[in-house]
Amino acid sequence: MSYRPALIGRAPAQFNDLMGDEVIHDALMERIMQLADAPWDAWPVYPGGDGPEFRETQFGEHGLLSFRVDEDAGILIIFNILWTG
């Protein structure tokens, strides 16, 4: 199953902020495309199995992407994009 990414909350503005740097944007898009096919290939946000659908993953050298997997709808709900570089 391939999941469709969706940006909510602050993520659309954060995404737009990164569009000015091609290297960062490409790294983010590459990771999102990988997650569309394998969303469980990311760290659980909550230890101990609580809320396993909430995940985080690194992109590029200094990026962190936070999302929730909605299996019923087939959507990756991206709610935070952080770049610390």
Secondary structure by P-SEA (a helix, b strand, c coil): cbbbbbbccaaaaaaaaacccaaaaaaaaaaaaaaaaccccccccccccccccccccccccbbbbbbbbccccccccccbbbbcc
